[in-house]
Amino acid sequence: MNKLFKTSKLSASIIMTLAILVAINFGAYHIFKRWDLTVNQLYSLSEVSRTTVKNLDKEVEIEVLFGPEMPAQYLNLQQSVNDILAEYASYSRNIQIKVVEPENITKRAEALKLPRVQFNTLRKDKLEVLNGYLGLALQYEGKTEIIPVVQDTSNLEYQITSLIKKLTSPELPVIGWVQSHGAFDINKQTQVAYQAIAKLYTIKTVDLSTAEAIDSSIKTLIIPGLKSAMEEPALQKINDFLMQGKTALLLEEKVGLGNNLSYHATANNLDQLLVQYGLKVNEQLVLDKVNAVAPFNQGYVTFNINYPFWPKLANANFAQDVPAVAKLEGIVLPWTTSLSITDQLSTSTKVDYLAKTSDQAWIKSGDYNLMPNQNLYDNEALQQYYVVVKLSGLTNSTTQQSSADAQLIVVADSDFMQDQILQIYPQNLTLFQNLVDNLALDSDLATIRAKEIIDRPIKEISTVQKRWLRYGNVFGLTILVIILGLTRYYWRRKSNHFSL
């Protein structure tokens, strides 16, 4: 009888445990929760993505076109994409995920004009080439946007959220991109940056040398790397544009480079306008002990070397209270100058110092060369210099014009967004995009884009600290073992003494 009671009790416990597990599994299926312990929350949707989909009033359909055949090496990518899309759907019923069946993928992909991708796979000890697709399509009220090829998920959240914003916005903000007075050519020097901005904005080129006023539909004006002097009417155009309560991103170019790394002051005279707002662009180049590696050619050989003329900005160098830059790090500003505030700044103008160098920076005055093979660190006064500044609520001290809504961001360098620099330091593109978003659209998008930037420069330490670390690594463990041995010997001897 007792044995039967114990058996019944055990069976009841097993059934109750299984019932609890089924209930937990059922509840977990309907309640989405993820714990992401990574520093930048790499595997969770950002707040801006969650808010965007929660605020949808109509359905957005996301089509997944992976196939028709998927090699084994792409199965993890497919699962990661599915996980991200499932998280989007969990925050809004208006996000509908549609996985296109393998037999329909080719026809649907051709209709969407998705590019065909070739896969290499090994079958029966034989290398084969397969054709397929790795794309997504977002549809909203008859409008369609595509992500042609998903190579990895590092930037997928930003692509999806920005496209949802683009599809659901009544009209896209219009960006004016200056293409006069020696500005960088969008087809040759800044093609990558231009194409990145064009994905989210309508872009109109602007020629400030003509008599025409800046197009009234333009909300934000990008002025990249002017090298020629501007006539008074052109400067007046920019001022009139800002005084309409609009915004501008100015990428300064005070120093030009020639052959053999010779340098010269450019004819850029935009500072004549900037000083009227209370901001000065200094002419001396900034050097920093916390710097980036730069490639140089010597004959047929390319070598890489740390280059003080390329300051590298760590996360601590950015304003932590401004979402557009708060999570950035590893940004490189080649041959940058610095910015400073003047007495002409109005008391009604708000100043945000968005970025600065490390406290190991200095400036070079007088004649000097930019060659890397020289000692540049001797007897310099070290301090921090501001390199990105934002002014909100502008007042022109000369004309006394003012606008509480006008905003101006000035970067003391423009080379950072050139194509050849972005090939080496692609994270620079994030800074450029974030600054444009801050002025034209939604600065919160910057929090998504910056999640994947994990480039933490090594902190510069003194020679004495380096010596202590070196000797500590060599002798530290030995000394520690000796101390532990002596301590153990002392306690054993003391224990034996008391036992007697």
N, C-alpha and C positions, 0 to 999 in steps of 0.2 A: 504493500500500500504506500509506504514511504517512498519507495523507488518510483512508483507511478506518479506520485505527487511532484517529485523532483523533476521527472521527465516532462510533465505538463508545464511546470514553472519555467523550465528551460525553453520549451517550445513557445510559450507566451512571450518570453523575453526576446527571442529571435524575431517573432512576428512583429512585436512592438518596435524593435530596432529597425526592421525593414520598412515599416510604416513611416517612421520618423525620417528615414533617408529618402523615401519617395516624396514625402511632403516637402523636405528641404530642396530636393531636386526640382520639384514642380514650382516652388516659390522662386528659386534661382533662375529658372527659365523665363519667368515673367518680370523679374526685377533685375535690371542690368546694373552691375557694380564691378568696378575694376580698381585694384590698388596698384598704383604706378609709383614705384620708389626711386625712379631715375631722377637725376638732378633737374633736368628741364622738362620732366613729364613727357618723355619722348613717345610713349605708347598710349597716351590719352588725348582726347580732343581738347583743344584750348577753349577757354571761355567764349571767345568770339565765335568759334564754330558752333558751339552749343546754342548760343543766343541766336545766331543766324538761322539755324534750322527750326528752333522753337518758335520764331516769329513768322515763319512761312504761313501765308494764308491760303495758298494753293499748292497743288502737288508738283513736286520735282521728281522726275524719274531718272534713275541712273542705270544705264545699261552696261553690263560687263561682257566684254568680247575677248575672252581668253581661249585660244584654240585655233582650229578645230582639235589638233593634237598638241598636248603639252608635254614636253620632255620632263624627265624627273627633276632636273635641276631648277625648273621654274615652278614646281609645286609649292615650295615654301613661299615664294613671292605671291602666288595666287591666294594662298591661305591668309597671308598678311593683308592683302587688299580686301579680301572678304571680311576680315575682322574689323578693319577700319570702316568699311561701308556699313557693317552691322551696328557699329557704335553710332554712326550718323542716324540710322533708322531708329535706334532705341530712344533718341531724344525728340523725334517728331514723327507723327503718323503721315505727314506730308512728304516724307522721303520714302520713295518706293524703289526697291532694288530689283532689277530684272536681269537674270543671268541668261544670256542667249544660248540656246541649245547648240551643240557642236555642228549639227547638220545645217543650221541656219546662219552660222557665223560668217562664212565667206560672203554670202549674198548681202547680209546686213552691213558688213564692214565696207564692202564696195559702195553701197548706197551712202554711207557716212564719209566715204573717201579716207578711210583709215589706211595708213601705210602698212604694207605687208612686211613681216619680219622673218628672217631666216634663222632657224635653230639648228645647231649641231647636236646630234644625239648618237649614242652607241647602241646598236642592236645586233645581237648575235655576232659579237666581235667584229662588227663592221660599222664604220662611221657613216652616218646618213645625214642628209640635209632635209629639214622639214620647213614648210612655209606655214605661217600662221599670223595671229594678231594678238597684241597685248594692249588693247585700248579700252577707254571708257567714253561713254556719251551721256551728256546731261541734257534733259529736255524740259522745257517749261513754256506752256502756252504757245506751242508751235515753234518756239525758238530752240536751237540746238547748239551746244558747244561740246567740243571733243577734247580729250586728252589722248593724243595720237599713240604714244607708246609709254607704258609704265615700266621703266627699267628698274626702279626700286621705290620704296615707300617713304624715303627721307623727306621729300617735298610734296607728297601726295595730298596731305591735309590742306596745305596752302592752296594748291591748284584747285581742289574741289570747292573749298569755301569761297575763294575769289570768283570762281565761275558761277557759283550760286548767286553771289552778290551781283555779278554782271548780268545774269539772266533776269533777276528779279528787280533790278533797278529800273525806274521809268526811263531814265536817260543816263548815259555815261558822262562823267566829268570830262571836260575838254582841256587838254594840256597843250600849251604853246611851247615849241622847242626852237630856240633861236638858232638860225643858220646864216649868220652874217658876222662881219668884223672878226674873222679868223676863228670862229667857233669850231669845235670838233665836228667833223663831217659824220653824219649819222650812218652813212653808207660805207665808211672806211675805218673810222677811228672808234666810234661808239655804237657799233651795230648791235652788239649783245645787249647793252643797256636799253637801247631804243626798242628792240623787239620785246624785251621783258616788260617795259612800260606799256607798250601797245596792246598787250594781252588784256589789260584792265581799263584802259583809257582810250579816248579818241584823241589823236595827236594831230596838231596843225603846225607846220613849220612857220617861223616868223622871221621876216627880214627887216631889221631895224634901220636899215640904210635907206629905205623908201620913205615917201612922204605919208604913206597910209598909217592910220592909227592901228594899234593892236586890236585884233578881232575881239568884239565884245563878248563872244561866246566862250572865250578862254577864261578858265578859272585860275589856273596856276601856270606861271611862266618859268621855264627852265633855261638858264643862261650858262652854258658849259664852256669854260676855257677860252674866253675871248682873248685875242692877242693883238688886235688892232685898236687904235683910239676911236672913241665914239664921238660923233658930233653932238653939239648941244641939243638939237631936236631929238636925237635918239635917246639921250639921257632923260629928256623931258617925257618921252613916251613911257619909259619905265616908271618914272615917278607918277605920272597920271594914272597908269594902270594900277599901281599899288594904292593910290588914294581913292580908288573906287571900291576899296575894301577887299581887294584880291590878294593873291599870294605869289611869292617867287622863290625859287631855289637858285642861288648864285654860287657857281663853282669857280673860284678865282684862279687866275693864272698870272702871277706876278713875275715869275722867272721862266724864261725859255731856255731850252737846251740846244746846243749846237753839236758839231762833230767833235769827237774825242772828249765828250762830257764837258765841253765848254758851256758857259752859261751867260745869259744876258737878261737884262730887265725888258719885259715886254712893253708894248705901247698901250696896254690895257689901262684905261683911265676911269673905270667904274668906281674907284674909290672917291672920285669927286662927288658922286651921288651918295655913297655910303656914309661919308663923314657928316653929311647933312642930317642923317638919321642917328648919328652918334656912334658909328662903328668905323674902325680903321683897320685896313689890311696892311700889315707890316711887310717890308720888302726883304728882310733877312731870312735866309733859309734856317729851318729848325733841325737840329741833330739830336739824337736820343740814344742813350746806352741800351735802352730796350728797343731793339730794332729788328727788321726783317732780313731774311736772306735774299740777296739779289743776284741774278745771273749776269755774268759778263763774258764777252768773247775776247780771246787773245789768239790771233791767228786762226788756226783750225780747232782750237780747244775752247770749250765753254767751262767756266768754273763758277761755283757759288760761294758767296762770302757774306758775312754779316756786314750790313751797310748802314751806318748811322744816319745817312740822309733819307732813309726810309723808316721813319718811326712806326712802331707797331703798338696798337692800342689794346690794352687788356680791358676786361669787363669793368674794373674799378675806375677806368678813365672816362666812362660814359655816365651821363646823368641818370641816376636810378629811379627818378620820379617821372621820367618821360618814357612811355611805352615804346616809342619808335626806336630808342637806342638802349633801353635798360638791359637787354639781354645780349647785346652785341659783344664780341671779343675777337681778337686777332685781326682787326682791320688795319690795313697798311696804307699810309699816305706818302707816296713817293715825292720827294723834293717839295715838301710843304713849307709854307710860311706860317705866320701866326696872326691872331686877331686880338684887338684890344678895344675897350670902350673909351670914348672921348667925352669931354665936357659938354658937347653939343647934344648928348642924349637927353630926351625929354623925360621928365619925372613920370609921365603917364605911360611910357614904354616899358613893357616887361621884357627882361632879359633872361634867357635860358642858356646856360653854358652846356651845350649838349656833349661836347667831347674835349678832352685835353690830353696832352702828352703825359708821360711819367714824370716824376720829380727828378729824373736823371737827364733832363734835356738842357740844351743850350743853343745859342745862336752864333752864327759866324758873321763877322763884319769885315768889311774891306775886301781885297782881292784874295781869292782862294780857288782851288780847283775841286772838282767833284770826283776825282779818281778814288777807287776803293783802297788802293795799296799805299796808305799813308796813316800816320798816327794822328788821330783827331781828338784824343781824349785828354791831352795835357792842359792843366791850369785853366779849366773852363768853369765859369759860374753856373752851377746847375740849378734849375727850377722848372716848374710846369708852365706850359704855354697853351692857351686856348686855340683850338683848331676848327671847331664847329660851334656856331652861335646862332640862336634864334631870337629875333626881335618881334614882339607882338604889340600892336597898337602904335603905328608909326606916326611921327611928327617930323616934318621937314623944317629944320631950324632956319633955313634961308627964306622959304616962301610962306612959312607958318601954316602950310596945309597939314591936315591930320586925318587919320582914319583909325578908329578903334578896332576895326576888323582886319586891317592890313597885317600880313605876316611875311616875314623875310627870314630865310635860313641861308647863312653864308658858310661855305666850307673853304678853308684857306688853301685848298688844293683841288685840282681838277683831274690830274693824271690818274687818280685812283680808279676811275670808271672807264678808262680806255680799254679796248679789247685786249691788247697785249698784256696789260697788268691783270685783267680779270682771268686770263689763262693761268697765271701763276697763283693769284689770290682770289678765287671766285667768291669768297665771303664779302668782298668789297661791294659786290652787286647788291647784297642785302642792305647795306647802309644806304645806297642810292635809292633803292626801292622804298625803304622805310621812310626816308625823308620826303619823298614824293607823296606817299600815302598820308603822312602827317599833315601835309599842306592841302591835299586835294580830296581825300576820301575818308579813310578810316585808319587811324594810327594803330588800332588794336590788331589789324592784320599783321603788324610787325611782330607781335608775340608768337605767331605761328612760324613765320619765316625764320626767326632767330633761334628756334628750338634746336635746329640741327647744327648750329655753329658751336663746335667744341674745339677751340684752339686757344689754349691758355699759355701765353708766353711765360718762360721761366723768369722768375724775379731776379734782377741783378743784385748780387751781394758783394760785399767788400772783400779785399784780398785777405784780411785777417780772418773773416768768416770762412772763406774757402780753405784757408790753412787748417783751421780747427776741424772742419768737416773731413778733410783729407786724413789728418792724423787720427781723428776719431774713428774713421772706418778701418784704419790699419791696426790701431792698438786698442780700440774701445772694447771689442769682444774679449780679447785676452785679459784685460784688466777686470772685466766683469766676471769672468770665470774664476780668476784668482780671488776676488772679493767673496764670491759665493762659496768657494772652497774654504777660505779662512773662517767665514761665518759658520759654516757647517761644523768645522773642526772645533771652534770655540763652544758651540752649543752642545756637541757630543761630550767634550771634556767637562763642561759644567754639569751635564746630566750624570756622568759617571761619578763626579765628586759628591753629588747629593745622594746617589744610590749607596755609596759607602757609609 
